[in-house]
């Protein structure tokens, strides 16, 4: 008998625990020719803002050992284009849809969240790694008070359950997790990218035009496992784990650490069907271990 792969995040049932990671899958349309999107637990969109964002200058992506750096800069077409073009495609494809929301001010975020209250999105994932332009540019997710404030405001406007996406670029990620839980977050997702830098030693300049970028891929997986485990022991809301998930074993590791679901990101750039391969790996592990439901492994360690 096949294992039960169904999971629940904040009252929303997903057919399995595997989703895409924001920023690595476009808004689903880009990968529709490579896979049946309805097989995924959910599609998580690229960040959507209240107005179109142009992103950072190129070059803005660089390969590094065991991963990549990106400084794309949350380029997106804005909420109106997203609602007119991308969201109908995803719903027609039969996917659960998690919309990632970004902004420069609390008001920006709330404007998008309010607009999405009229749409058929299943969950909202709030990217609080964005710089808060009203507080000197520090990311919302690097200060517990700011994280609590933005979560509280978003919850006032949101119709869908709210997932707060946490930044690993902090001293103690549990402080941020506890702050957003106290402010009403329905779930958390972690980790976002780790700030890194690459220098071209022959040109004697930065490889990325932005100087720094977000490190993702297998290199950050052990950090993600550690932070998911820490947060699982600090909060009681569901956790979506991500960071270097390339195989089913990577995903199981995050779930054993406390994640209820996992997201596949950088691996998709190398293999467009990586998320489905991860799903098959999880199913194989459960069958091999004679575990009836994937829900049984969350937080076993």
C-alpha positions as MATLAB code, in Angstrom:
seq = 'XXXXXXXXXXXXXXXXXXXXXXXXXXXXXXXXXXXXXXXXXXXXXXXXXXXXXXXXXXXXXXXXXXXXXXXXXXXXXXXXXXXXXXXXXXXXXXXXXXXXXXXXXXXXXXXXXXXXXXXXXXXXXXXXXXXXXXXXXXXXXXXXXXXXXXXXXXXXXXXXXXXXXXXXXXXXXXXXXXXXXXXXXXXXXXXXXXXXXXXXXXXXXXXXXXXXXXXXXXXXXXXXXXXXXXXXXXXXXXXXXXXXXXXXXXXXXXXXXXXXXXXXXXXXXXXXXXXXXXXXXXXXXXXXXXXXXXXXXXXXX';
ca = [
       0.000    0.000    0.000;
       1.280    3.461   -0.901;
       2.051    5.827    1.999;
      -0.290    8.735    2.717;
       1.468   11.900    1.487;
      -1.217   14.410    2.446;
      -0.245   17.254    4.793;
      -2.001   20.274    6.242;
      -0.584   23.790    6.538;
      -2.654   26.293    8.510;
      -5.912   24.538    7.698;
      -5.122   24.100    3.988;
      -4.754   20.501    2.815;
      -1.960   19.756    0.345;
      -1.850   16.456   -1.566;
       1.830   16.085   -0.640;
       4.515   18.033    1.273;
       6.587   19.203   -1.732;
       6.331   22.712   -3.106;
       8.500   25.056   -5.121;
      10.621   27.729   -3.468;
       9.780   31.332   -4.243;
      11.992   32.976   -6.831;
      13.055   29.727   -8.491;
       9.899   28.745  -10.356;
       8.623   31.996  -11.834;
       4.880   31.900  -11.362;
       4.546   28.340  -12.646;
       3.895   29.098  -16.302;
       7.621   28.884  -17.064;
       7.710   25.219  -15.974;
       4.291   24.116  -17.226;
       5.825   22.412  -20.280;
       8.171   20.339  -18.109;
       5.763   18.844  -15.606;
       2.188   18.420  -14.479;
       1.978   21.226  -11.908;
      -1.001   19.589  -10.222;
       1.316   16.831   -8.950;
       3.028   19.303   -6.621;
       1.787   19.987   -3.123;
       1.770   23.671   -4.057;
       3.372   26.178   -6.398;
       4.968   29.092   -4.553;
       5.207   32.110   -6.813;
       8.017   34.585   -7.220;
       7.626   37.623   -4.982;
       4.772   39.936   -6.001;
       4.792   43.640   -5.116;
       2.138   46.355   -5.323;
       3.854   47.832   -8.395;
       6.264   46.338  -10.980;
       9.886   46.044   -9.806;
      12.726   46.097  -12.364;
      15.240   44.139  -10.261;
      18.974   44.701   -9.976;
      21.504   45.308  -12.769;
      23.333   42.359  -14.351;
      25.337   40.262  -13.743;
      23.119   39.097  -10.930;
      23.589   35.302  -10.797;
      26.837   33.412  -10.183;
      27.664   29.762   -9.585;
      29.741   28.918   -6.520;
      30.867   25.604   -5.064;
      27.779   23.628   -3.976;
      25.348   26.388   -4.827;
      24.740   29.763   -6.380;
      24.599   33.451   -5.530;
      21.771   35.621   -6.774;
      21.043   39.329   -6.584;
      18.039   39.379   -8.909;
      16.325   41.878   -6.648;
      12.732   40.594   -6.567;
      11.991   41.575  -10.157;
       8.269   41.120  -10.772;
       5.458   42.485  -12.971;
       3.320   43.749  -10.073;
       0.106   42.532   -8.507;
      -2.310   43.534  -11.267;
      -0.445   41.640  -14.006;
      -0.028   38.691  -11.648;
      -3.761   38.522  -10.929;
      -4.713   38.924  -14.590;
      -2.160   36.526  -16.117;
      -0.434   34.184  -13.663;
      -3.035   33.318  -11.051;
      -5.674   32.116  -13.568;
      -3.031   29.901  -15.223;
      -2.099   28.278  -11.910;
      -5.701   27.650  -10.903;
      -6.444   26.152  -14.329;
      -3.383   23.902  -13.917;
      -4.949   22.478  -10.754;
      -2.248   23.706   -8.371;
      -2.521   24.842   -4.808;
      -1.174   28.388   -4.974;
       0.986   30.117   -2.369;
       1.637   33.735   -3.333;
       4.905   35.216   -2.108;
       4.468   38.887   -1.195;
       7.232   41.505   -1.034;
       7.359   45.241   -0.375;
       9.420   48.199    0.818;
       7.010   49.413    3.479;
       4.309   47.820    5.631;
       1.768   49.671    3.505;
       3.163   48.076    0.327;
       2.699   44.592    1.750;
      -0.804   45.305    3.009;
      -1.857   46.680   -0.373;
      -0.895   43.391   -2.060;
      -2.423   41.253    0.672;
      -5.690   43.189    0.473;
      -5.777   42.844   -3.321;
      -5.219   39.075   -2.987;
      -8.145   38.763   -0.581;
     -10.333   39.000   -3.706;
      -8.429   36.219   -5.496;
      -8.261   32.414   -5.368;
      -4.851   32.123   -3.712;
      -4.676   29.378   -1.075;
      -1.983   30.793    1.215;
       0.251   33.861    1.416;
       4.000   33.695    2.051;
       5.385   37.003    3.264;
       9.021   37.713    2.379;
      10.353   39.715    5.319;
      13.926   39.675    4.013;
      13.054   42.875    2.098;
      14.737   46.111    3.307;
      12.405   48.334    5.344;
      12.935   51.699    3.689;
      11.339   53.530    6.624;
      13.809   52.040    9.114;
      17.177   52.672    7.512;
      17.032   49.698    5.127;
      17.322   46.884    7.704;
      15.268   43.872    6.642;
      11.910   43.436    8.388;
      12.992   39.916    9.290;
      16.177   40.939   11.109;
      14.450   42.708   13.985;
      11.880   40.930   16.188;
       9.866   44.121   16.777;
       9.678   44.919   13.040;
       8.800   41.290   12.247;
       6.034   41.356   14.846;
       4.684   44.682   13.593;
       4.477   43.688    9.933;
       2.925   40.302   10.778;
       0.272   41.954   12.919;
      -0.612   44.477   10.205;
      -0.753   41.862    7.452;
      -3.060   39.656    9.532;
      -5.529   42.553    9.716;
      -5.815   42.573    5.915;
      -5.337   38.902    4.959;
      -8.184   36.590    4.047;
      -5.863   33.627    3.470;
      -3.575   32.016    6.077;
      -0.249   33.831    6.429;
       3.190   32.159    6.252;
       6.079   34.383    7.345;
       9.298   33.573    5.461;
      12.255   33.962    7.800;
      15.742   35.218    7.013;
      18.741   33.215    8.286;
      20.821   36.398    8.446;
      20.139   36.902   12.156;
      21.798   36.059   15.456;
      18.918   33.916   16.742;
      16.218   32.841   14.290;
      13.982   31.560   17.101;
      13.493   35.126   18.334;
      12.049   36.095   14.971;
       9.944   32.919   14.777;
       8.486   33.549   18.241;
       7.788   37.191   17.363;
       5.776   36.374   14.235;
       3.920   33.568   16.005;
       2.942   35.978   18.784;
       1.691   38.437   16.147;
      -0.628   35.840   14.623;
       1.368   34.109   11.877;
      -0.281   30.857   10.800;
       3.008   29.223    9.721;
       6.655   30.023    9.029;
       8.923   29.057    6.145;
      12.705   28.935    6.383;
      15.373   29.493    5.391;
      15.748   32.260    2.861;
      19.184   32.766    1.296;
      22.358   33.523    3.263;
      24.204   36.715    2.316;
      27.404   35.964    0.408;
      29.925   37.478   -1.977;
      32.150   36.328   -4.833;
      35.146   38.231   -6.214;
      36.753   37.764   -9.629;
      40.444   37.682   -8.683;
      41.612   38.470  -12.253;
      39.292   41.395  -12.900;
      39.685   42.345   -9.223;
      36.029   43.207   -8.843;
      32.762   41.729   -7.616;
      31.238   38.989   -9.756;
      27.739   40.315   -9.035;
      26.932   43.910   -9.963;
      25.261   44.264   -6.576;
      28.408   43.150   -4.707;
      26.576   40.776   -2.393;
      23.943   38.163   -3.181;
      21.916   35.407   -1.604;
      23.631   32.035   -1.296;
      21.382   29.038   -1.993;
      21.777   25.398   -2.928;
      23.332   22.363   -1.188;
      25.878   24.543    0.632;
      23.202   25.946    2.959;
      21.316   22.710    3.662;
      22.963   21.939    7.032;
      22.196   25.497    8.182;
      18.567   25.046    7.144;
      18.274   21.757    9.051;
      19.690   23.378   12.178;
      17.394   26.409   11.984;
      14.273   24.339   11.263;
      15.084   22.159   14.273;
      15.570   25.236   16.474;
      12.300   26.816   15.360;
      10.392   23.558   15.775;
      11.367   23.633   19.436;
      10.472   27.316   19.799;
       7.062   27.648   18.116;
       3.963   25.507   17.709;
       2.846   26.699   14.236;
       3.687   24.622   11.128;
       7.095   25.002    9.473;
       7.897   24.769    5.778;
      11.568   23.842    5.430;
      13.828   24.818    2.544;
      17.469   25.332    1.743;
      19.493   23.061   -0.511;
      16.815   20.404   -0.995;
      18.030   18.320   -3.930;
      16.938   14.778   -3.039;
      14.211   13.015   -1.136;
      16.728   12.381    1.628;
      17.317   16.131    2.010;
      13.581   16.691    2.336;
      13.156   13.894    4.887;
      15.990   15.378    6.934;
      14.177   18.715    7.167;
      10.936   16.965    8.105;
      12.620   14.923   10.813;
      13.965   18.242   12.132;
      10.418   19.593   12.396;
       9.128   20.708    8.989;
       5.615   19.743    7.918;
       6.413   20.453    4.253;
       9.450   21.320    2.142;
      10.278   23.590   -0.785;
      12.662   22.858   -3.659;
      14.510   25.833   -5.126;
      17.980   26.001   -6.657;
      17.869   22.335   -7.692;
      15.180   23.294  -10.218;
      17.663   25.375  -12.222;
      19.734   22.263  -12.892;
      16.787   19.898  -13.255;
      13.342   21.380  -14.068;
      11.563   18.363  -12.552;
      13.630   18.320   -9.343;
      10.573   18.868   -7.127;
       8.873   15.752   -8.500;
      12.085   13.755   -8.063;
      12.189   14.884   -4.424;
       8.557   13.816   -4.002;
       9.332   10.362   -5.384;
      12.324   10.148   -3.043;
      10.147   10.893   -0.020;
       7.628    8.253   -1.092;
      10.402    5.705   -1.574;
      11.797    6.448    1.894;
       8.391    6.042    3.559;
       7.753    2.756    1.733;
      11.209    1.428    2.593;
      10.809    2.404    6.244;
       7.240    1.018    6.344;
       5.865    4.402    7.469;
       2.186    4.785    6.617;
       1.927    8.591    6.607;
       4.426   11.342    5.853;
       2.972   13.275    8.787;
       4.507   10.723   11.157;
       8.075   11.851   10.463;
       7.653   15.555   11.249;
       9.748   16.436   14.282;
      10.882   12.904   15.108;
      14.397   14.131   15.939;
];
